[in-house]
Amino acid sequence: MNIKDLNVEYDKLQLEYGEPTLSSIYNGGCEKNPDVCFVFMNPTGKNIASTKEWKGRRSPWIGTKNIWKLFYRIGIINRDLFDNIKSKKACEWTEEFADLVYKEIENKKVFITNLGKCTQIDARPLPDRVLKEYLELLYKEIEIINPKKIIVFGNQVSSIFLNKKICVKSVRRQEFKMKIGDKEYPVYSVFYPIGNGMRNIDLAVEDLNYILNK
């Protein structure tokens, strides 16, 4: 099985749990033994790759701005690319530019995904029961790519992924061991740095720099 084989299942769940006029968003970056796998929550319609007209890759955060500030500050993208992203409106992202951005992500040995792949119109929270429908598929993703470290963002995603109640501010920089398939992975929980979580972006940068350089 390769990682694209999972997309059929994600598309089925989009019809059940997502906005039917939008497409599911999958993942992107280094698909073979990345140094780190970032796991976010779920996509919204702000990602222009979720429109039916988009024919390119369907990876997280395409057409958005704030998350790329985080990636720049932790050295995942360079200054020129960050400035280029900042200068673009969502509608100005092309399929070729999205590939350029994710080539940089791939070169930095980073893989980006969401726990839930079901795109919503807005950023309303998804209930735990919906995100849990994606958990086994996410575990399969991780088995396929085999990252060195996993970083999960926010209390909800961390708690579901690790199957225990997590409060990020109480476990900063703490390493958890997670058995997936026949391998044990180091997992870290970090503040969600987008939306209301923007107030915690400095703390997220501090913790990510520590974890990535550990």
ZIURZI-V694685 format. One record per residue. N is the residue number from 1. RES is the residue in three letters. PHI is phi in radians with two decimals (NA if undefined). OMEGA is omega in degrees with one decimal (NA if undefined). BURIAL is b if it has 24 or more other C-alpha atoms within 12 Angstrom, else e. Layout:
<<N RES PHI OMEGA BURIAL> <N RES PHI OMEGA BURIAL>>
This chain:
<<1 MET NA 171.2 e> <2 ASN -1.95 -169.6 e> <3 ILE -1.15 -179.3 b> <4 LYS -1.26 177.5 e> <5 ASP -1.12 -179.0 e> <6 LEU -1.35 -173.3 b> <7 ASN -1.12 178.4 b> <8 VAL -1.06 179.6 e> <9 GLU -1.20 177.9 b> <10 TYR -1.10 -179.4 b> <11 ASP -1.18 175.5 b> <12 LYS -1.11 -179.0 e> <13 LEU -1.25 174.8 b> <14 GLN -1.06 -179.5 b> <15 LEU -1.16 -178.0 e> <16 GLU -1.53 -170.7 e> <17 TYR -2.08 -176.6 b> <18 GLY -1.81 175.1 b> <19 GLU -1.34 -173.4 b> <20 PRO -1.13 178.6 e> <21 THR -1.46 179.8 e> <22 LEU -2.01 178.6 b> <23 SER -1.74 175.4 b> <24 SER -1.21 176.5 b> <25 ILE -1.92 -171.9 b> <26 TYR -1.66 -172.0 b> <27 ASN -2.90 177.9 b> <28 GLY -3.10 179.2 b> <29 GLY 2.06 -177.8 b> <30 CYS -1.33 -174.8 b> <31 GLU -1.72 -179.6 b> <32 LYS -2.28 177.3 b> <33 ASN 0.91 177.4 b> <34 PRO -1.13 175.7 b> <35 ASP -1.17 -177.8 b> <36 VAL -2.61 172.5 b> <37 CYS -2.01 176.8 b> <38 PHE -1.64 -180.0 b> <39 VAL -2.05 176.8 b> <40 PHE -1.71 -170.3 b> <41 MET -1.54 178.8 b> <42 ASN -2.79 -176.4 b> <43 PRO -1.42 173.5 b> <44 THR -2.23 -179.7 b> <45 GLY -1.15 173.8 b> <46 LYS -1.15 175.2 b> <47 ASN -1.35 -173.3 b> <48 ILE -1.22 175.4 b> <49 ALA -1.24 179.7 b> <50 SER -1.48 179.2 b> <51 THR -1.32 -178.6 b> <52 LYS -1.19 -179.1 e> <53 GLU -1.35 -176.6 e> <54 TRP -1.26 -177.5 b> <55 LYS -1.93 -177.0 e> <56 GLY -1.63 -179.8 b> <57 ARG -1.07 176.7 b> <58 ARG -2.00 -176.9 b> <59 SER -1.96 -177.7 b> <60 PRO -1.10 166.6 b> <61 TRP 1.24 178.2 b> <62 ILE -1.22 -179.9 b> <63 GLY 1.53 178.9 b> <64 THR -1.83 -176.6 b> <65 LYS -2.15 -165.0 b> <66 ASN -1.05 -176.5 b> <67 ILE -1.13 -177.8 b> <68 TRP -1.24 172.5 b> <69 LYS -1.10 177.0 b> <70 LEU -1.09 -177.3 b> <71 PHE -1.11 176.1 b> <72 TYR -1.16 -175.9 b> <73 ARG -1.19 177.2 e> <74 ILE -1.82 171.7 b> <75 GLY 1.43 -179.0 b> <76 ILE -1.47 174.2 b> <77 ILE -2.16 -177.3 b> <78 ASN -1.51 -173.8 e> <79 ARG -1.13 -178.2 e> <80 ASP -1.07 179.6 e> <81 LEU -1.17 178.7 b> <82 PHE -1.07 178.5 b> <83 ASP -1.10 178.2 e> <84 ASN -1.11 177.9 e> <85 ILE -1.09 -178.8 b> <86 LYS -1.06 -175.3 e> <87 SER -1.38 -173.3 e> <88 LYS -1.70 164.7 e> <89 LYS -1.31 -178.6 e> <90 ALA -0.96 -176.7 b> <91 CYS -1.21 -178.7 e> <92 GLU -1.60 173.6 e> <93 TRP -1.22 174.4 b> <94 THR -1.82 177.2 e> <95 GLU -1.10 179.2 e> <96 GLU -1.21 179.2 e> <97 PHE -1.18 176.8 e> <98 ALA -1.05 177.0 b> <99 ASP -1.12 178.7 e> <100 LEU -1.08 179.6 b> <101 VAL -1.08 -176.3 b> <102 TYR -1.33 171.1 b> <103 LYS -1.16 176.0 b> <104 GLU -1.12 177.0 b> <105 ILE -1.05 179.4 b> <106 GLU -1.07 -179.3 b> <107 ASN -1.11 178.3 e> <108 LYS -1.48 177.2 b> <109 LYS 1.05 -179.9 b> <110 VAL -2.11 175.1 b> <111 PHE -2.14 -177.2 b> <112 ILE -2.07 179.2 b> <113 THR -2.59 172.8 b> <114 ASN -2.09 171.5 b> <115 LEU -1.12 175.6 b> <116 GLY -1.64 178.0 b> <117 LYS -1.77 -176.0 b> <118 CYS -1.44 -177.6 b> <119 THR -1.34 175.8 b> <120 GLN -1.87 176.7 b> <121 ILE -1.12 -176.9 b> <122 ASP -2.26 -173.7 e> <123 ALA -1.71 178.1 e> <124 ARG -1.08 -178.6 e> <125 PRO -1.15 172.3 e> <126 LEU -1.57 176.2 b> <127 PRO -1.19 -180.0 e> <128 ASP -0.94 -174.4 e> <129 ARG -1.08 178.4 e> <130 VAL -1.27 -180.0 b> <131 LEU -1.07 179.6 b> <132 LYS -1.17 176.9 b> <133 GLU -1.14 -178.3 b> <134 TYR -1.69 -168.0 b> <135 LEU -1.10 -179.0 b> <136 GLU -1.13 176.8 e> <137 LEU -1.18 176.7 b> <138 LEU -1.13 176.9 b> <139 TYR -1.04 177.6 b> <140 LYS -1.13 175.1 b> <141 GLU -0.93 -175.7 b> <142 ILE -1.16 176.0 b> <143 GLU -1.03 -177.1 b> <144 ILE -1.21 -175.7 b> <145 ILE -1.47 175.3 b> <146 ASN 1.01 -179.0 b> <147 PRO -1.32 176.1 b> <148 LYS -1.37 179.3 b> <149 LYS -2.42 175.1 b> <150 ILE -2.16 176.6 b> <151 ILE -2.12 -179.6 b> <152 VAL -1.90 -171.6 b> <153 PHE -1.92 173.2 b> <154 GLY 1.59 -177.1 b> <155 ASN -1.12 -174.6 b> <156 GLN -1.16 -179.3 b> <157 VAL -1.11 179.7 b> <158 SER -1.07 -177.9 b> <159 SER -1.14 -180.0 b> <160 ILE -1.21 -177.3 b> <161 PHE -1.11 -176.0 b> <162 LEU -1.58 178.5 b> <163 ASN 1.01 173.5 e> <164 LYS -2.76 -178.5 e> <165 LYS -1.20 -178.3 e> <166 ILE -2.11 168.7 b> <167 CYS -2.02 -170.5 b> <168 VAL -0.97 -175.1 b> <169 LYS -1.14 179.7 e> <170 SER -1.63 -175.3 e> <171 VAL -2.22 -177.5 e> <172 ARG -1.00 176.9 b> <173 ARG 1.20 178.0 b> <174 GLN -1.39 178.8 e> <175 GLU -1.62 172.6 b> <176 PHE -1.86 174.5 b> <177 LYS -1.85 -176.6 e> <178 MET -2.20 177.7 b> <179 LYS -1.52 177.3 e> <180 ILE -2.25 -173.1 b> <181 GLY 1.13 -179.2 e> <182 ASP -1.88 -177.5 e> <183 LYS -2.27 177.5 e> <184 GLU -1.79 -177.1 e> <185 TYR -2.00 170.0 b> <186 PRO -1.35 -177.1 b> <187 VAL -2.20 177.9 b> <188 TYR -2.20 178.1 b> <189 SER -1.86 -174.7 b> <190 VAL -2.28 176.9 b> <191 PHE -0.94 175.0 b> <192 TYR -1.30 -168.1 b> <193 PRO -1.75 -175.2 b> <194 ILE -2.15 179.5 b> <195 GLY 1.13 177.6 e> <196 ASN -1.07 -179.6 e> <197 GLY -1.32 179.8 e> <198 MET -1.01 179.1 e> <199 ARG -1.14 -178.7 e> <200 ASN -1.80 -174.0 e> <201 ILE -1.10 179.4 b> <202 ASP -1.14 177.7 e> <203 LEU -1.17 177.9 b> <204 ALA -1.10 178.8 b> <205 VAL -1.08 178.1 b> <206 GLU -0.98 -175.9 e> <207 ASP -1.21 179.9 b> <208 LEU -1.14 177.8 b> <209 ASN -1.09 177.6 e> <210 TYR -1.13 -175.8 e> <211 ILE -1.16 -176.6 b> <212 LEU -1.20 -179.3 b> <213 ASN -1.71 -177.4 e> <214 LYS -1.20 NA e>>
